[in-house]
Amino acid sequence: MQKHNQRRGNDFKVSSELRKLCLDDFPADREKQVRLKTTQAVKTELSEIVFGVSPCFLALTHGRRKARRLFVKAGEASLRASVLKVCEEAHQRGVQVSRVSKKDLDRMSSGGVHQGVCLEASPLGYLTEDWAVSRGPSTPLWLVLERIQDPMNLGAILRSAYFLGVDRVISSLQHSCPLSPVVSKASSGAMELMGVYGCENLEEMLKLKLLQGWDVVGTVGHQAAESNIRVTQCLDFQITKPTLLLMGGEGDGLSAELLSLCQTFLSIPAGQDLPPGIESLNVSVAAGILLHSLLYSRRSTRG
């Protein structure tokens, strides 16, 4: 998968000053100070620990967070081109780079896959201003998420939404997981690039959009598609006007209040007969398939 605004590791040049920082070991007393500061960094309420090469690099380059300090694993792993690229970006932006042990990084990332890099930075939250204002193409597609509680699912959804070119993502604020470092890692850093809007009352927002002439499109599983609900297969649906695609949480799906506002229900056709227990897809997988189908139909309509 192509990653935007990133150079290949072999093409990356590292400053001599930074390479010296990566090669030289801290004195014993200095290492003790770094570990002490590391513990303090985790506990502060004004910052959180972003982990992983891509999330840390994108957090630094796009500046939506206030970066405070970069922690890099001491040893040969810190000489990898991808890690050096993150260090160079931090160095250019005046962010302190500290070498610490793998144990320190494991603790900072709460056992997450940090790839030898953690960044202390200000938190990212949901955007709550101007969420109802439409900008961009004449037939925008907004993805509306209700009660997505699994950070891995939310991260995967954001990654697909950014990659495919969704115009906006809006999430319910209640019963939804926060935009945490785990979400950022699961999104491969896409969360650092895109503003995710939060809405206190999705029902009122949808009613407003209906009055403005938008299509409200819900999603149903394989079983519902075989019931009395009128369902359109996603391959047969075309975007002809501004559209909201609704995706519900992992357990109960969309609430009855939001289902009652949907004008169309979409399903993903199965390739074969499905045995009990696997009649539906993971919400992040379903979101990727539906977004690709709808956005492809929009491109085809524009001709």
Secondary structure, 3 states (H helix, E strand, C coil): CCCCCCCCHHHCCCCHHHHHHHHCCCCHHHHHHHHHHHHHHHHCCCCEEEECHHHHHHHHHHCCCCEEEEEEECCHHHHCHHHHHHHHHHHHCCCEEEEECHHHHHHHCCCCCCCCEEEEECCCCCECCCCCCCCCCCCCEEEEEECCCCHHHHHHHHHHHHHHCCCEEEEECCCCCCCCHHHHHHCCCHHHCCCEEEECCHHHHHHHHHHCCCEEEEECCHHHHCCCCCCEEHHHCCCCCCEEEEEEECCCECCHHHHCCCCEEEECCCCCCCCCCCCCCCHHHHHHHHHHHHHHHHHHHHC
